[in-house]
C-alpha cells in the first residue's frame, strides 16, 4: 500500500531505504520517486509527472512503498524566484519536512538530466546544494536521468568531476508518455532494478541533514540581485535606444540649423 504523508506520520519497515531528490525542476525527480515507490509510471501517479518547462511539483512530499521512502522536493533554487517555485518557499517546505522527520536519509541525491553539465548554472546550483546540506557529504550521490547508456558517465567523467567533484554517480532512464502507457515500458522496468542495484552498491548510514539556511539564503539573494540588475540593464539599454531613436531627427535638424 502506498502512502502520501508528512514525514512524521509514516512508519517505514526496518529495511526501508530513504532518499531525498534535490535539483532543478523538470530533471526527473518525480519520475524517480514514482518508480521507487510504485515500481512503474501510470496515468495517475503518486507524484504528477511532466516534461514541460513549468514544474508541476508545488510542495515537498514524503512517500513510501516497495521498501523505499522518497522525498520529492519542489524545483529548488530556481534563481528567477517566480511563483511557487521561488527559493524561499521551497526552502521553508524542505526545512519543515526535515524538522518534522528527524529520521534522516540514506541518500541525498542531486538530480541532473543527461546533458551538457559544464555550465555556470550547474556549478552554482551544486555549490548551493553542498552549502545547504553541509556535513552530509558522505551521503551525497549524483543521479543522472534520461541516461540509457552508463558509458555516458565514463565518457564524461572528467567533466563530471570538474563540475561536481568526486561524487558517486548513478544513472537511470525512465521514459514515459501519459498518452501511451506502453511506450518504452520495458525499458523503464529494466532500468529500475539496475538503478536500485547501483544504490545498493553504495551502502550509507542514515543521516539527518542540518541545513545551512543562512548561507543558502544569502547566495539566493545575491543571485536574485544579479539577475535583477541584469534585467534592469537590459531594460535601460532598450529605453536608451528608444530615446535616442526619437531624439536623432531632432538633433540632426538642430545640427543642420547651425551649419
Secondary structure as the mmCIF struct_conf table of DSSP 4:
data_model
#
loop_
_struct_conf.conf_type_id
_struct_conf.id
_struct_conf.beg_label_comp_id
_struct_conf.beg_label_asym_id
_struct_conf.beg_label_seq_id
_struct_conf.end_label_comp_id
_struct_conf.end_label_asym_id
_struct_conf.end_label_seq_id
STRN STRN1 UNK A 3 UNK A 5
HELX_RH_3T_P HELX_RH_3T_P1 UNK A 7 UNK A 9
TURN_TY1_P TURN_TY1_P1 UNK A 14 UNK A 15
STRN STRN2 UNK A 17 UNK A 23
BEND BEND1 UNK A 24 UNK A 24
TURN_TY1_P TURN_TY1_P2 UNK A 25 UNK A 26
BEND BEND2 UNK A 27 UNK A 28
HELX_RH_AL_P HELX_RH_AL_P1 UNK A 29 UNK A 38
BEND BEND3 UNK A 39 UNK A 40
BEND BEND4 UNK A 43 UNK A 44
BEND BEND5 UNK A 46 UNK A 47
BEND BEND6 UNK A 52 UNK A 54
BEND BEND7 UNK A 59 UNK A 59
STRN STRN3 UNK A 61 UNK A 65
TURN_TY1_P TURN_TY1_P3 UNK A 66 UNK A 67
STRN STRN4 UNK A 68 UNK A 72
HELX_LH_PP_P HELX_LH_PP_P1 UNK A 73 UNK A 74
TURN_TY1_P TURN_TY1_P4 UNK A 76 UNK A 77
TURN_TY1_P TURN_TY1_P5 UNK A 79 UNK A 80
HELX_RH_3T_P HELX_RH_3T_P2 UNK A 83 UNK A 85
BEND BEND8 UNK A 86 UNK A 86
HELX_RH_AL_P HELX_RH_AL_P2 UNK A 87 UNK A 101
BEND BEND9 UNK A 103 UNK A 103
STRN STRN5 UNK A 105 UNK A 105
BEND BEND10 UNK A 106 UNK A 106
STRN STRN6 UNK A 107 UNK A 113
BEND BEND11 UNK A 114 UNK A 115
BEND BEND12 UNK A 119 UNK A 119
HELX_RH_AL_P HELX_RH_AL_P3 UNK A 120 UNK A 132
TURN_TY1_P TURN_TY1_P6 UNK A 133 UNK A 135
HELX_RH_3T_P HELX_RH_3T_P3 UNK A 137 UNK A 139
STRN STRN7 UNK A 140 UNK A 145
BEND BEND13 UNK A 146 UNK A 146
TURN_TY1_P TURN_TY1_P7 UNK A 150 UNK A 150
HELX_RH_AL_P HELX_RH_AL_P4 UNK A 151 UNK A 155
TURN_TY1_P TURN_TY1_P8 UNK A 156 UNK A 156
HELX_RH_AL_P HELX_RH_AL_P5 UNK A 157 UNK A 164
BEND BEND14 UNK A 166 UNK A 166
STRN STRN8 UNK A 168 UNK A 171
TURN_TY1_P TURN_TY1_P9 UNK A 178 UNK A 179
TURN_TY1_P TURN_TY1_P10 UNK A 181 UNK A 184
HELX_RH_AL_P HELX_RH_AL_P6 UNK A 185 UNK A 200
TURN_TY1_P TURN_TY1_P11 UNK A 201 UNK A 201
BEND BEND15 UNK A 202 UNK A 202
STRN STRN9 UNK A 207 UNK A 207
HELX_RH_AL_P HELX_RH_AL_P7 UNK A 213 UNK A 257
TURN_TY1_P TURN_TY1_P12 UNK A 258 UNK A 258
#
